[in-house]
Amino acid sequence: SVSGTGEVTGAPDTLTLDLGVSVLSETVAEATTRAAERADALIEALISGGVVREDITTTNYSIFPEYDFRGQQERLIGYRVNNTVRAKVHDISTAGDVIDSAVAAAGDEATVSGLSFSIEDDTELVEAARTAAWEDARAKAQQLASLSGQTLGEAVAITETMTSTPPPIPYFDERAAADAGAAATPIEPGVSTVTIALQVDFALGE
C-alpha cells in the first residue's frame, strides 16, 4: 500500500469578481432609485468591456436603515441599498480596464470584492497530475517489491484525492480606481495548482 502525489500548475484564464453599488439616502425611494441607476451603469460598463450578459449574476440585494449611535440617542441617518453582481471575465488581459470602467460608471458608490482566478476547463491539468501521481505511486511500489524480493502485481485498490489551489487574491482599491487620475488597475493572475494524491494497493507475487 503506497501513496503517490502529482502536482501540475497552469495559468488561470478566468477572473470572477463581485462588484456593485452601496447607496445611502434619506429615504428608501431615493436610495433604491439611485442604486438602480448606478447598478445599471455598472452593468452596461461591464458589457461594453466584453463581459457577456449571461456571465453577470445578481448575488446580493439588500435595503436596511442606517443609524448614528454616537451620543445619548441613536439617530436614523438614512437607508442603505446594496446591489452586488458577480461577473466573469474570460480575457484576463482586459480585466483591469473592465474593472476600472465599471467602477468609474458607478462612481463613489462602487464596491468591489471577492476577486478570484480559475481555469475554466482544468481537464488536461487534472489528467497530467493524475498521471504524475500514478507514476510516483508505482515507482515506490516497484522499489518496495524489489527490496522485499517479490514481484509487483496489479493494482487492486485505488483511492484518489484532488485539491486545487488558486493563486493569491490581489488587493484592489475601488476608491482609487474611481479617481479619474488613477492609473489603470494592474491584474496579475499568477498560477493555479492542481494536486492529485493517490493511495494504491498493489498485489505482490513471489
DRENMISE-440041 format. One record per residue (C-alpha): x, y, z negated. Coordinates in pm, whole numbers, padded with zeros to 5 digits, always signed. Each point is the difference from the previous one (the first is absolute). Layout:
XYZ;...
//
This chain:
+00000+00000+00000;+00170+00318+00121;-00084+00363+00060;+00085+00212+00303;-00028+00372+00063;-00019+00197+00324;-00001+00379+00021;-00051+00208+00312;-00030+00377+00039;-00180+00199+00267;-00083+00358+00084;-00353+00107-00098;-00220+00111+00288;-00302+00134-00189;-00045+00277-00258;-00313-00002-00215;-00080+00304-00211;-00282+00149-00201;-00066+00366+00061;-00292+00231-00045;-00129+00311-00171;-00072+00106-00357;-00227+00306-00024;-00112+00195-00307;-00289+00247+00030;-00255+00160-00229;-00291-00208+00130;-00040-00352+00136;-00138+00137+00327;+00302+00223+00054;+00243-00277-00092;-00160-00263+00226;-00024+00239+00295;+00361+00112-00027;+00125-00357-00057;-00192-00120+00308;+00150+00276+00215;+00353-00070-00123;-00037-00377+00033;-00135+00031+00355;+00296+00219+00094;+00242-00249-00155;-00154-00296+00184;+00001+00185+00332;+00368+00082-00054;+00073-00369-00060;-00180-00097+00321;+00176+00274+00196;+00328-00140-00135;-00069-00342+00148;-00179-00184-00283;-00297-00188+00143;-00331+00055-00177;-00034-00371-00076;+00316+00026-00212;-00150+00273-00222;-00207-00123-00295;-00158+00194-00286;+00131-00143-00328;-00129+00248-00256;-00269+00265-00031;-00081+00151-00338;-00173+00302-00156;+00041+00094-00364;-00012+00310-00221;+00331+00147-00113;+00040+00170-00337;+00247+00229-00170;+00059-00143-00347;+00218+00282-00125;-00134+00203-00290;-00279-00084-00241;-00254-00106+00259;+00016-00184+00330;-00086+00206+00305;-00129-00126+00335;+00229+00138+00268;-00155-00170+00301;-00052-00324+00187;+00274-00212+00152;-00055-00191+00324;+00258-00255+00112;-00010-00161+00343;+00276-00245+00088;+00062-00200+00317;+00249-00274+00074;+00175+00026+00336;+00233-00230+00189;+00276+00149+00213;+00136-00258+00244;+00271+00222+00147;+00219+00075-00300;+00215+00239+00201;-00299+00239+00005;-00100-00052-00365;+00161+00318-00133;-00172+00218+00259;-00333-00176-00054;+00014+00058-00375;+00107+00362+00037;-00282+00073+00244;-00262-00163-00221;+00121+00182-00311;+00012+00332+00184;-00357-00053+00121;-00122-00063-00355;+00201+00288-00144;+00073+00045-00370;-00270-00251-00090;+00178-00290+00174;+00104-00310-00192;+00235-00279+00108;+00072-00322-00189;+00061-00369+00039;+00247-00008+00289;+00104-00354+00090;+00177-00171+00288;-00080-00337+00147;+00056-00223+00299;-00324-00045+00189;+00088-00350+00121;+00265-00168-00214;-00045-00348+00153;+00350-00013+00148;+00160+00116-00324;-00189-00260-00202;+00100-00278+00240;+00365+00107-00009;+00002+00015-00379;-00168-00341-00020;+00261-00152+00232;+00281+00145-00210;-00161-00131-00321;-00037-00348+00150;+00362-00009+00114;+00110+00112-00346;-00205-00269-00174;+00105-00277+00238;+00370+00090-00027;-00021-00025-00380;-00184-00331+00019;+00249-00139+00253;+00292+00087-00226;-00165-00149-00306;-00083-00320+00185;+00360-00025+00122;+00142+00063-00347;-00220-00272-00143;+00099-00247+00272;-00347-00017+00152;-00167+00085+00327;-00237+00291+00025;-00345-00104+00113;-00305+00194+00112;-00164+00282-00187;-00295-00135-00198;-00128+00323-00160;+00043+00369+00083;-00121+00301-00198;+00034+00351+00144;-00002+00338-00170;+00015+00321+00202;+00065+00355-00114;+00016+00317+00204;+00185+00302-00131;-00087+00336+00155;+00256+00278+00019;+00003+00269-00271;-00287+00249+00011;+00127+00340+00117;-00072+00313-00200;-00229+00246+00174;-00078+00355-00112;-00326+00098+00170;+00016+00355-00137;+00337+00059+00162;-00121-00150+00326;-00300+00230-00001;+00232+00300-00003;+00021+00129+00354;+00372+00056-00043;+00074-00354-00117;+00215-00228+00211;-00152-00311+00155;-00049-00277-00254;+00263-00275+00043;-00135-00356-00019;+00248-00288-00037;-00157-00348+00017;+00303-00196-00124;-00037-00378+00033;-00251-00258-00121;+00116-00335-00134;-00179-00334+00032;+00120-00275-00233;-00103-00365+00021;+00077-00244-00282;-00044-00373+00059;-00006-00281-00254;+00064-00325+00190;-00003-00360-00120;+00204-00234+00219;-00001-00377-00002;+00337-00174-00059;+00132-00317+00153;+00305-00211-00080;
//
